[in-house]
Amino acid sequence: MSLPQIQLPDGTSLPAIGQGSWHMGEGRYTREEEVDALRQGLDLGLRVIDTAEMYASGRSEEVVGEAVRDRRDDAFVVSKVLPSNASRRGTIEACERSLQHLGLEQIDLYLLHWRGGTPLEETLEAFEQLIDEGKIARWGVSNLDTDDMQQLLELPGGAACQTNQLLYNLGSRGIEYDLLPTLSEQGIPVMAYCPVAQGGRQSRYLIESEAVRQIADRYAVSPMQLLLAWTIREQAGRRPVMAIPKAVQPEHIRDNAAALTLELNDEALAQLDEAFPPPDHKQRLDIV
């Protein structure tokens, strides 16, 4: 059975659910537990692993690097440069530090974490140099709203953007009004972080929703599986979103992988729309 995929503009196909690593390397779990979790995800086909230089000041990248050691062909590694480092020289130096943390020769996808004071064209110049030097294979962005994306796409080389990583889940649907359609028109998929909200009260708000629980019971799945399946659902005949949930506990990793095969019918989607209506106006971009 083929798993649902998203396709990057350069033609690369990736499973519609990957793995996040935010908060890894912070001591909440042992290094062994975090590495084993990422490897279990790889075993289940969750080959995209997302990290960033900001996460635990590079220690998350070290966890990811250990997890993909001897399994490089199984993994598609994503990392990010902080906007404070996003000058031409700063981006190159940040990428070299990330490669050292990861223990890799090349990052598969390198993102601008969010927009700062550096002109976008300067960061793009650095990305292009890093591609020429073989240090990254492709680049993208994160947390850029519609106006920023339009500006980016008008720049020389801007059309090479492969993704926009955004906060997106059933309880945070603002990008559906204009940003998601704009990206879809350009064939640029979203990488959804916090696809079941940011944990704590926000996640409980979704998981304990009567509509979510009713539909999850109907499909005999967990609420988490349902929320992930909703995030990566087909929209307008295509699958424009990949989810990158973070999980360490084995049962949660298995749930995440199982969500790849869960297809929600029109009745379930309509019930979720009624409980969590899609936006009818432009909303401020959610960022955490």
Residue pairs with C-beta under 8 A, 6 or more apart in sequence:
1 261
3 15
3 16
3 45
3 260
3 261
4 15
4 16
4 232
4 239
4 260
5 13
5 14
5 15
5 16
5 239
6 13
6 14
6 16
6 189
6 232
6 239
6 240
6 241
6 242
7 13
7 14
7 187
7 189
8 14
8 138
8 162
8 163
8 189
9 159
9 160
9 161
9 162
9 186
9 187
9 188
10 138
10 160
10 162
12 138
12 162
14 47
14 48
14 76
14 242
15 45
15 46
15 47
15 48
15 242
15 260
16 232
16 239
16 241
16 242
16 243
16 260
17 46
17 228
17 232
17 242
17 243
17 244
17 245
17 256
17 257
17 259
17 260
18 46
18 47
18 48
18 49
18 50
18 76
18 78
18 191
18 242
18 243
18 244
19 38
19 41
19 46
19 48
19 49
19 50
19 244
19 245
19 246
19 247
19 256
20 50
20 193
20 244
20 245
20 246
21 34
21 38
21 49
21 50
21 51
21 55
21 60
21 63
21 64
21 246
22 52
22 55
22 60
22 193
22 246
23 55
23 56
23 60
23 246
24 34
24 51
24 55
24 56
24 59
24 60
24 63
24 64
24 246
24 248
25 31
25 34
25 55
25 56
25 58
25 59
25 60
25 61
25 62
25 63
26 56
26 59
29 37
29 248
31 63
31 66
33 248
34 63
34 67
34 248
35 63
35 66
35 67
37 247
37 248
37 249
37 250
37 253
38 49
38 63
38 64
38 67
38 68
39 67
39 71
40 250
40 253
41 49
41 247
41 253
41 256
41 257
42 49
42 67
42 68
42 71
42 74
42 75
44 253
44 254
44 256
44 257
45 257
45 260
46 253
46 256
46 257
47 74
47 75
47 76
48 75
48 76
48 78
48 191
48 242
48 244
49 64
49 67
49 68
49 75
49 76
49 77
49 78
50 78
50 79
50 165
50 191
50 193
50 244
51 60
51 61
51 63
51 64
51 77
51 78
51 79
51 80
51 102
52 60
52 61
52 79
52 80
52 82
52 111
52 113
53 61
53 79
53 80
53 81
53 82
53 85
53 94
53 97
53 98
53 101
54 80
54 82
54 113
55 61
58 97
58 98
58 101
59 101
61 79
61 98
61 101
61 102
62 101
62 102
64 77
64 102
65 101
65 102
65 103
65 104
66 103
67 75
68 74
68 75
68 77
68 102
68 104
69 103
72 104
76 108
76 109
77 102
77 104
77 107
77 108
77 109
78 107
78 108
78 109
78 110
78 111
78 165
78 191
79 98
79 102
79 107
79 109
79 110
79 111
80 110
80 111
80 112
80 113
80 142
80 165
81 90
81 91
81 94
81 95
81 98
81 110
81 111
81 112
81 113
81 123
82 94
82 113
82 116
83 112
83 113
83 114
83 115
83 116
83 117
83 118
84 90
84 116
85 91
85 93
85 94
86 94
86 112
86 116
86 118
86 122
86 123
86 126
87 118
87 122
87 123
87 126
88 122
88 123
88 125
88 126
88 129
89 126
90 118
90 126
91 123
91 126
91 127
91 130
92 126
92 129
92 130
95 107
95 110
95 126
95 130
95 135
95 136
96 135
98 107
98 110
99 105
99 106
99 107
99 135
105 134
105 135
106 134
106 135
106 136
106 137
107 135
107 136
107 137
108 136
108 137
108 138
109 136
109 137
109 138
109 139
109 140
109 162
109 163
110 127
110 130
110 136
110 138
110 139
110 140
111 139
111 140
111 141
111 142
111 163
111 165
112 120
112 123
112 139
112 140
112 141
112 142
112 144
113 142
113 143
114 142
114 143
114 144
114 287
115 141
115 143
115 144
115 148
120 148
120 151
120 152
120 155
120 158
121 155
121 156
124 139
124 152
124 155
124 156
124 157
124 158
127 136
127 139
128 157
130 136
130 139
131 137
131 138
131 139
138 160
138 162
139 160
139 161
139 162
140 161
140 162
140 163
140 164
140 165
140 188
140 191
141 148
141 149
141 152
141 161
141 163
141 164
141 165
142 164
142 165
142 166
142 191
143 165
143 166
143 167
143 285
143 287
144 152
144 164
145 179
145 285
146 178
146 179
146 182
149 161
149 164
149 179
149 182
149 183
150 182
152 158
152 161
153 159
153 161
153 186
159 186
161 188
162 188
163 188
163 189
163 190
163 191
163 242
164 179
164 183
164 188
164 190
164 191
165 190
165 191
165 192
165 193
165 244
166 175
166 179
166 190
166 191
166 192
166 193
166 285
167 192
167 193
167 194
167 285
167 286
167 287
167 288
168 175
168 180
168 190
168 192
168 193
168 194
168 195
168 231
168 241
169 192
169 194
169 195
169 196
169 197
169 206
169 227
169 231
170 206
170 212
170 227
170 230
170 231
170 272
170 276
171 197
171 202
171 205
171 206
171 276
172 194
172 197
172 286
173 276
173 277
173 278
173 279
174 279
174 282
174 283
174 284
174 285
174 286
175 190
175 285
176 278
176 279
177 278
177 279
177 280
177 281
177 282
177 283
178 282
179 285
180 190
180 235
180 240
180 241
183 189
183 190
183 240
184 235
184 236
184 238
184 240
189 239
189 240
189 241
189 242
190 240
190 241
190 242
191 241
191 242
191 243
191 244
192 231
192 232
192 241
192 242
192 243
192 244
193 244
193 288
194 288
195 227
195 228
195 231
195 243
195 244
195 245
196 203
196 206
196 207
196 224
196 227
196 228
196 231
196 245
197 203
197 205
197 206
198 288
206 212
206 223
206 227
207 213
207 223
207 224
207 227
208 223
209 275
209 276
210 275
211 271
211 272
211 274
211 275
211 276
212 223
212 226
212 227
212 272
212 275
213 223
214 271
215 226
215 264
215 268
215 271
215 272
216 222
216 223
216 225
216 226
218 268
219 226
219 262
219 264
219 268
221 229
221 255
221 258
221 259
221 262
222 255
224 245
224 252
224 255
224 256
224 259
225 255
225 256
225 258
225 259
225 262
226 259
226 262
226 264
228 243
228 245
228 255
228 256
228 259
228 262
229 259
229 262
229 263
229 264
230 264
230 269
230 272
231 241
231 243
232 239
232 241
232 242
232 243
232 259
232 260
233 239
233 241
233 263
233 264
233 269
235 241
243 259
245 256
247 253
247 255
247 256
264 272
